[in-house]
């Protein structure tokens, strides 16, 4: 099993989904608290059903999100009988007589030090992977994803949206497909090709839908379109947002768009993002970095034997 740990908002759940998607495995997500029930035996039955379902649809990945809520360390005196029973049932399913053929178990937590050590033994969650805060280049990539459909002031995409006014969805698709996959194009190239496309009888796409269609087609066809205004803005934001994780950057883009909407502006500009940064604050700070640095050192290569309780050695 693999346990992803790190600060909140860094994309641990998204990574697990991507692993399932890239490997072609079925994804069986389990949120920690959803298995817990006040009725006797129901929580254990829910755990058995999760593993049974995963075996039936193998190859599959069982993903336990918020694992610290589902399997906190025993012996602290605060855990309930239900949580202890659920933990025992999970251990039984992972180590059970019925082999987990074609089933991979993954988990995610912000607090690996709160997860019961029995789960971190070899053969269980014995691969611990730290998912940390993104660097500047990573923040640029994350921003590109979250603001790809956003009307940025001065963006080349807006020029393409303008020139395709009146075109139907099929006509927009024909224009982008005519460019050819993997090409590097300019607005002038597209304008020349647009001149050869007649407006058909179909109703033209709304501006927002045209923008979305164009961005999707550029991505699908791997067409590189020079967009200096968008690139400059993304680099500026990425430089100014040290300590922001993926969820912070998503919230920043959403806040900037809302500020533009309240003004009645048709495009989002750098000023909107500057004002948004006054409202959206970074998750990471020096205290958190030091904490996760200690946790990362503590769990390097799994749980060190010398700090395991005697009953788990």
N, C-alpha and C positions, 0 to 999 in steps of 0.2 A: 504494500500500500504506500501511497504518497500523501504526505501532509504538507499543504501550502500554508505558510504563516507569514505574517507581516502586518503593517499598519492598515487600518480600514481604508477602503476606496482605491486600493492599488490594482484591482482587477483579478483577484484570486478566483472568484467564481467564473469570470469570463475565460480565464486560462483553462479551467477544467472543461468548460463547454467547447473551447477550441480544440483541446486534446481529443475529445469525443468526436468532433466533426472531422478533424484531419485523419483520425484513425478509422473512421467509418463505424465506430461503436455506438450502440444505443446509450443515451444519457439518462440515468435514473437519479434525479436530484432529491435530496432529503434535507429539509430545513430542520435544525436541531429540535426546537420545541414542538414541531408538528407531530412527532411520534409519541409525545407524552400524553397520557390520559389518566383521569382520576379513577377509572374503573379498573379493578384488579385483573391483571393478566392482559389487558388490552394493549398496553405499550409494548410488551414482549411480542405479542401477536403481530403488531404493526412492523416490528423489526424483522420478524420471520417472513412477512409478506414482501417486504422490500427485497430481501435476498432471493426469495422464491421467484419474484418477477424478473430480477436481474438474470437469474439462471435460465429462465424461459426465453429471454430475448438476447442471450449471449451471441456474439461478443458485446459486452456492455461495461459501462463504468458507473459504479455507485458513488455518488458524491455527497458526503455529509458536510453541509455548510454549518457554520457556528458550532463546531465540534465541542468547544469548551462548555457550551450550554447543555449539551447532550451527555457528555462523559467527563464531568469534573473530577479532579483527583479525590479519591476516597480517603477517609480518615480525618477530614477537617471538622466533622461533626455537623456540618450544615446541609449535607446532601440528604435527599429523601430516599425512602425505600424504593420508590418508583424509578428514580434515576439510577440507583445501584442495580436494580433488576434489568434496566435497559442496557447498561454497560456490560453486565454479565452476558446478556443475550447477544450483543454485538460480538463480544469475544468468542462466544460459542460458535456463532455463524462463521467467523473468520477462520477459526481453528478447527471447525467441526469435521465430522467424518465425511460429510458430503463435500466433495472437492469443488472449489470455486473455479471450475474450468471455463476459461474465456471471460472471467469477471475480474475487473480491477477495482479496488476500493481506493477512493481519494477522499481527502478531507480538507477543510480550510478553517483557520482560526486566527483571531487577532492576538490571542493569549495562549501560546503553546505551553507556557509554564503552569497553566491551570488544567491542562488535559491530564487524565489519569496516566501515570507512567506505564501501566500494563499495556496500554494501546500502542506504546512507542517501542515495544520490544521487536527484535527481528522476526519477520514473518507477518507482522501486522503493519502499522504505519512506521516502517523502518527507514523511509526516505523522507527527510525533512528539507523542504526547499523554501528559502527565504525570498519573498516577493517585496522588494523595497520600493522607495520613492523613485519616480522617473528622473533622469538627468535632463539637461536642456534639449538635446536632440530628440529624446523620447517624448518630451513635452510637445515639441513641434509636431511629431507624428500623431500624437493624441489629439492635438488641436485641429489638425487637418481633418480628422475623422469627425469631430464634433461640430465643426463649422462648415462642413463641405456644402451644405444646402443653404447656407446663409448668404443673403445678398450683401456682399462687401463693397463698399464705396471704391470705385476705380478698378474693380476686378475685371479681368478679361472675360470671365464667365458671363458677366452682365452684358458685354458687347455681343456675345454669341446669342444670349437670350433675346436681345433687341432685334438682331437680324433674322431670327426665326419667328418673329411675330406673325400670326395668321396661319402658321403651319400646323397641321394635325400631328397626332402622335406618330403615325406611320411616316409622314414626311420628315419629321425630325430624325426618326430612326434611319431613314434612307440616307439623309445627309451625313450622319455620323458614320454609317457603315461604308459609305462611298470613300471616306478618307483612308480606310484600311487599318487593320490592327497593327499595333506597335509603332505607329508613325509619330514623328515630332512635328507639330503643325503650329501655325500662327493664325491670328484672327483673319488676316488677309487671305490665307489659303481657304479658310472656311467661307469667307465672303464670296470668293470666286466660285466655289462649288454651290453656294446658296443661289447664285444667279441662274444656275441651270435647272433649278427645281421649281416647278410651277405649283401654285397654291391649288390644292384639290378642293373638291366640293365639301369635304368634311369640315366640321367646326374646329377652329383653331384651339390649341391647348391654352389654358390660363397660364399667366406668367410664372407663378410658383411651380406649377406642374412641369412647364417646359424646362425650368432650371433643374429640377430634380431629375428629369429624364436625361438631360444633357450630361449632368454630372455622373449619373449611373452609366451611361453609354461610354463616356470617356474612360471610366474605370474598367468596365468590362472589356473594352477594345484595347486597353493599355495604350491609349493615345496621350502623348505628353503635350499639354497646351501651356505655353508661356503665360504666367500670371504673376507679374512682379509685384503688383499692389497687395495681393493676398499673401504672397511669400514674405514681403516686408512686415506686414502686420503680424503674421504668425511668429516670425523671428523676434519681433519686439515683445510680444506677449510672453513667449517662452523664456526670454531673458529676464523678464520682470517677475516671474512667478515661481521663484525657487521655493521649494517646500510644498508646492501644490501637487496633489496626487490626481489620478484620473478623474475621480468623481468631482474634485474641486474645479478642474478645468471644464468639465461638462457644465457645472453650475455657473461658472464664469461666463461661458458662451450664452447660456440661457438668460442670465441676468442682463447681459449687453443687448440681446435681442429685445427683451422686454422694455429696456430703457428707450431703445429706438422706436418701438411701437407706441409708447406713451407720448413721445414727441411727435408722432405722425410721420417720422422719417421713413423714406422708402428703402434706405440702405443703412447698414451698420458701419460705423467708422471707429478709428482708434480712440476717440474721445469717449465713446460709449463703453469701450473696454476699460479705459482708465477709471471711469466712474464705477463700473462694475467691481473693480478690484477693491474699492472702498467698502463694498458690502460683502464680498466673498473672501474669506480668509483661508490661509494655508492650514492643512491638517498637521503637517510636520513642523516640529520646532526642535530646538536643541535638546530639550529634556526627553522627547520621544526618541530622537536619534540615539541618544545615549542608552536609553532603556532597551531598544531593539538591538543595539550593538552588543549589550550584555547577554540578551536572549540568544542572539545569533552565535555568540561564542560558546554559550552554555550548551546549545544543541548541535554544535558542529559535529557532523558524522553520527548523529543520533544522540541518545541520552547516555552520557558517560557512566560506566559501570560503578565508579566509586560514589556517585551521588544517587544511585538507585536504592530504594528501600530494600532491606535484606530479603523480603519475601519475593522480590521480583528478580533477584540475581540467579 
